[in-house]
Amino acid sequence: MRRALVVILSLLVLAGCAPASAGLPDGVEVSVLQNRSDYASRTLEISIFNGEDAPLTLTRATFTSPRFAAPAEWSRGTELRAGATVNLRVTLPASVCAPQHDADPRVTVEFAIGSMRGTASVTPVDPLDRLATIAREDCLGQAVDDVAPIVAAPTLEWSRGAHEPASLDLVSSPTGAEGELEIVAVDRTVLLSVVDDAGEPIESVAVGVRVTSPTTVTLRFVPSRCDPHAVAEDKRGTFFPVRVRVAEIEGLVYVPVSDEVRVAIYRWIADYCDY
C-alpha cells in the first residue's frame, strides 16, 4: 500500500511538469543586427522570429562570443505572438583583441510555448557580418589609443553668414608605447563632405602623416546636402572616418566630436544652407 502511494504521488508530480526542450521549435529563428544609431552605444539586437502557430514566451536571452569579453544578457520577459518578430536589445562588452580560436557566437534562449518550456543555445544568423566588423573596429581603435589616440578639438571654426567651409582640428599625440601611427586620410561622412584646397567637395582628403610628435590635422568641410531632415535624422554624421595604419594594419577608426561641437556643426549647417 505504501509503495503504491509513492508511485501515485510520483506520477502526479510528473504530470504537473511541462515537457522540457533541448532545442528551439522548428519555426523559431534567431539573428543579430545593429542599427546605425546604436553604433556609439554598442547596442546589439537579438532578433527572434516566431514562425510557430502559438505564442512564444521569452524569459531570458544571452549572447556570447569569443570575440567579446563577457556575455550580454536580456531578461525582461515578453510574449511573442505567432508570426511576429521581436528585437531584444543588449549592450556589447569590450572586444577581445588577443589572438583567439575561431568559434561561432551563441544565443541562449529560455522560452515556453504551449505546454513546452526549455533552454536552447543556437548560432544566430549575422546577415550583415556586424560582429566581425565591430570586433575589428574595436581592436584597431584600441591599437590607435595605445600608440597615439586621435581626438577632435573642442571648437568648430566658422563665420556666420559667410557660406564658407567650416574647419575642425583632429589632434594626435604619441603615448610613448611601442609602435607608430600613420594617419592616411579622412573620409567624408553622411552629413559632411571634406573639401580640397579649392574648397570643392571630395570623397576623401589625403593626409599621409606619421605621428612621431604632437600632430594636428585640420579638416575643412561643407554640408553633404542642404536638407533639414538630414540634420534632424542624423545619427553618425559627426563621426569622422579616419583611415589609419598601425602595427601593419590599415583600417578606419571613427573619431567623434563633443556634444558642444556637434550642436555647433548643426548650427553652422543651418547658417550655410539658409534655413
C-alpha positions in Angstrom: 0.0 0.0 0.0 2.8 2.3 1.0 4.7 1.6 -2.3 1.6 2.2 -4.3 1.1 5.5 -2.7 4.6 6.6 -3.6 4.1 5.6 -7.2 0.9 7.5 -7.4 2.5 10.6 -5.9 5.4 10.4 -8.4 3.0 10.2 -11.3 1.1 13.2 -10.1 4.4 15.2 -9.8 5.5 14.2 -13.3 2.1 15.1 -14.8 2.3 18.6 -13.4 5.7 19.3 -15.1 5.8 20.8 -18.6 7.9 18.8 -21.1 11.4 20.3 -21.3 13.0 21.1 -24.7 16.7 20.9 -25.7 16.2 23.0 -28.8 14.0 25.8 -30.2 10.9 24.9 -32.0 11.5 24.5 -35.8 9.7 27.7 -36.7 11.7 30.0 -34.4 14.7 31.9 -36.0 17.4 33.9 -34.2 19.6 36.5 -35.8 21.7 39.5 -34.6 21.8 43.0 -36.0 22.9 46.5 -35.2 21.3 49.8 -36.4 23.5 52.7 -37.3 22.1 54.7 -34.4 23.3 52.0 -32.0 27.0 52.0 -33.1 28.1 54.5 -30.4 26.2 52.9 -27.6 27.4 49.4 -28.6 23.8 48.1 -28.6 23.2 44.8 -30.3 19.8 43.5 -31.1 19.0 39.8 -30.7 16.2 39.3 -33.3 13.8 36.4 -32.7 11.1 35.4 -35.2 8.2 33.2 -34.1 7.2 31.1 -37.1 5.1 28.7 -34.9 1.3 28.8 -34.7 1.3 29.5 -31.0 2.6 32.5 -28.9 6.2 32.1 -27.7 7.1 33.3 -24.2 10.7 34.6 -23.8 12.2 34.8 -20.4 15.9 35.3 -21.0 18.3 35.6 -23.9 22.1 35.6 -23.6 24.6 36.5 -26.3 28.1 35.1 -26.0 31.1 35.1 -28.4 34.8 34.6 -28.1 35.2 37.9 -29.8 33.8 39.7 -26.7 34.9 39.7 -23.1 31.7 38.8 -21.3 28.1 37.7 -22.0 25.4 40.2 -22.9 22.1 39.4 -21.4 18.4 40.4 -21.8 16.0 39.3 -19.1 12.9 41.5 -19.2 10.5 38.8 -20.4 8.0 39.1 -23.2 5.4 37.2 -25.2 5.8 37.0 -28.9 2.7 36.2 -30.9 2.7 33.8 -33.8 4.3 35.3 -37.0 5.9 38.2 -35.2 9.5 39.3 -34.6 11.0 41.0 -31.5 14.4 42.6 -31.2 15.9 42.2 -27.8 18.5 45.0 -27.0 21.7 44.1 -25.2 24.9 46.1 -24.7 28.1 44.5 -26.0 31.1 44.3 -23.7 34.6 45.1 -24.8 36.1 43.1 -27.6 38.9 40.6 -27.0 41.8 41.7 -29.1 44.3 38.9 -28.2 44.7 36.0 -30.7 41.8 33.6 -30.3 40.4 30.4 -31.7 37.6 30.9 -34.3 34.3 30.0 -32.8 30.7 30.8 -33.6 28.7 33.2 -31.4 25.8 31.7 -29.5 22.5 32.9 -28.3 20.9 31.0 -25.4 17.2 31.4 -25.0 14.9 30.5 -22.1 11.4 30.0 -23.5 8.0 28.5 -23.3 5.5 27.6 -26.0 2.2 25.8 -25.3 3.0 23.1 -22.7 6.7 23.0 -23.6 9.4 25.0 -22.0 13.1 24.9 -22.1 16.5 26.4 -22.8 18.1 26.3 -26.2 21.5 27.5 -27.5 21.8 28.4 -31.2 24.2 30.1 -33.5 22.5 33.3 -34.7 22.5 34.5 -38.3 24.5 37.7 -38.7 23.3 38.8 -42.1 25.5 42.0 -42.3 28.6 40.4 -40.6 28.4 43.1 -37.9 30.1 41.0 -35.2 33.3 40.7 -37.1 33.1 44.4 -38.1 32.6 45.6 -34.5 35.5 43.5 -33.2 37.8 44.6 -36.0 37.0 48.3 -35.4 37.3 47.9 -31.6 40.7 46.3 -31.8 42.0 48.8 -34.4 40.7 51.6 -32.2 42.4 50.1 -29.2 45.7 49.8 -31.1 45.4 53.5 -32.1 44.7 54.6 -28.5 47.6 52.6 -27.2 50.1 54.3 -29.6 48.7 57.8 -30.4 44.9 58.5 -29.7 43.1 60.8 -32.1 40.7 63.3 -30.6 38.6 66.2 -32.1 39.3 69.7 -30.9 36.6 71.3 -28.6 35.9 74.1 -31.0 34.4 74.4 -34.5 35.8 77.3 -36.6 33.2 79.0 -38.8 31.9 82.5 -39.7 28.2 83.3 -39.5 26.7 84.3 -42.9 30.0 83.6 -44.8 28.7 80.4 -46.6 32.3 79.0 -46.4 33.7 75.7 -45.3 33.9 75.1 -41.5 37.1 73.7 -40.0 37.9 71.4 -37.2 41.2 70.1 -35.9 42.0 66.5 -35.2 44.8 66.1 -32.7 47.0 63.1 -32.0 50.0 62.7 -29.7 52.3 59.7 -29.1 51.8 57.9 -25.8 55.4 56.6 -25.8 54.2 53.0 -26.2 55.9 50.8 -28.8 54.7 51.3 -32.4 53.8 54.2 -34.7 50.6 55.6 -36.0 50.1 56.9 -39.6 47.1 59.0 -40.4 46.5 58.1 -44.0 43.3 60.0 -44.9 40.0 61.3 -43.7 36.8 60.4 -45.5 33.5 62.3 -45.8 30.6 61.4 -43.6 26.9 61.1 -44.5 26.4 64.7 -43.3 29.7 66.4 -44.2 31.9 66.5 -47.3 35.6 67.2 -46.9 36.9 69.7 -49.4 40.2 70.1 -51.3 42.4 73.2 -51.3 40.0 74.9 -53.8 37.0 74.3 -51.5 35.5 71.6 -53.7 33.8 68.6 -52.1 35.7 65.3 -52.4 35.2 61.8 -51.0 38.5 61.7 -49.0 41.3 64.0 -48.2 44.8 62.5 -48.1 46.9 63.2 -45.0 49.9 60.8 -45.0 51.3 61.9 -41.7 53.3 59.7 -39.3 52.6 60.8 -35.7 56.0 61.0 -34.1 55.2 64.1 -32.1 52.0 66.0 -31.3 50.2 66.4 -34.6 47.3 68.4 -35.8 45.2 67.7 -38.9 42.9 70.5 -39.9 39.7 69.3 -41.7 37.7 71.7 -43.9 34.2 70.6 -44.9 30.8 71.7 -46.3 27.4 70.1 -45.9 26.8 67.0 -48.0 23.4 68.3 -48.7 21.2 71.2 -47.6 18.3 69.3 -46.2 16.9 70.0 -42.7 15.8 66.3 -42.5 19.4 65.2 -42.8 20.3 67.1 -39.6 17.0 66.1 -37.8 17.6 62.4 -38.6 21.4 62.4 -38.1 23.0 59.5 -36.3 26.6 59.2 -37.5 27.2 62.3 -39.5 29.6 63.8 -36.9 31.8 60.8 -36.6 34.8 61.4 -38.8 36.1 58.3 -40.6 39.9 58.4 -40.3 41.9 55.9 -42.3 45.0 54.9 -40.2 47.8 52.4 -40.3 49.2 51.0 -37.1 51.0 47.7 -36.3 50.9 46.8 -40.0 47.1 47.0 -40.0 45.2 49.6 -42.1 41.6 50.5 -41.5 39.0 53.1 -40.4 38.6 54.5 -36.9 35.6 56.8 -36.3 36.5 59.9 -34.3 33.5 61.5 -32.5 33.1 65.1 -31.5 31.8 66.6 -28.3 28.2 67.4 -27.8 29.1 71.1 -28.0 30.8 70.7 -31.3 28.0 68.5 -32.7 25.5 71.3 -31.9 27.8 73.9 -33.4 28.0 71.8 -36.6 24.2 71.7 -36.8 24.0 75.4 -36.4 26.7 76.0 -39.0 24.8 73.8 -41.5 21.6 75.8 -40.9 23.5 79.1 -41.5 25.4 77.8 -44.5 22.2 76.4 -46.1 19.9 79.4 -45.1 17.3 77.5 -43.2 
